[in-house]
């Protein structure tokens, strides 16, 4: 880690000189790339400077405690030392986080799929609750989201909902990118609560599965037209409602992988086909990335799990106002706020845990979880 830090600080000094070169400014593309790199390394330099400054203050405060004769002043110095040590630890954590190369997928937009699992109507209602949680979080980040396909129940739940989230941009700390924040949501989300439809007041346990797919550009996934089977049909809704009179719903089957995508949310067949192709590209891309990750890491499973959607990752206990992430053993007693989109603490803990695991594994290369 120290070697990487020295290399990055050396590069920071180089860039500080390069970006002042008037000839370089004329080359807009190269200048833009260097400025982007410089901006990223500025965060590393600032975190390192803060860490060194706090370390110096700790040494000075320890010396003051040893030399101070007044008991009251010594106690004040000890309180200040505890505060400085905590701040120094936090600064060190931020620095470690910044030293690990980012996964190139982190800056991608995503397609998220939420499906009701065990629990019938209650699972479908919780799927809708999870969708609103993610939507509210996206709003706080200034991201855009678009519903691509939805299968509603009569009580307002979702048997399935597929939507995209786009936006982001690193803020130099625990990042602001879409996939970087939401990648660890893939898996089984378990809910424990008294359903609205339960007359006896008994607590039920239901499950919802979530898949987070980095959205792929057309150039990143080679999908040949001859590998596709495209079927069109009439769309339908719950209870026979919202049934189109034209064949606007589209189902695309990718023959080599067996992946099937169905879209009926738009009234236009062309729009449904375009959305279905976006989802298909994301699923094929994820399949290829999963295979590549497995080969690179030899199926190594890090602290935040494999991201497999069959893996139970989190429990939402409404009677206790508790949410527990089982991968990092983190429990928060603010489930009411979490369901309103206040999930930054949870997501940041997952990101930090994943990067710390990379440090411990001795594998500095970025991997995709």
Buried (B, 14 or more C-beta within 10 A) or exposed (E): EEEEBEEBBEBBEEBEEBBEEEEEEEEEEEBEEBEEBBEBBBBBBBBBEBBEEBBEBBEEBBEBBEEBEEEEEBEBBBEBBEEBBEBBEEBBBBBBBBBBEBBEBBBBBBBBBBBBBBBBBBBBBBBBBBBEBBBBBBEEBEBEBEEBBBBBBEEEBBBBBBBBBBBBEBEBEBBBBBBBBBBBBBBBBBBBBBBEEEEEEEEBBBBBBBBBBBBBEEEBBEBEEEEBEEEEBEBBBBEEEEEBEEEBBBBBBBEEBEBBBBBBBBEEBEBBBBBBBBBBBBBBBBBBBBEEBEEEBEEEEBBBBBBEBEBBBBBBBBEEBBBBBBBBEBEBEBBEBBBBBBBEEBBBBBBBBBBBBBBEEEBEEBBBB
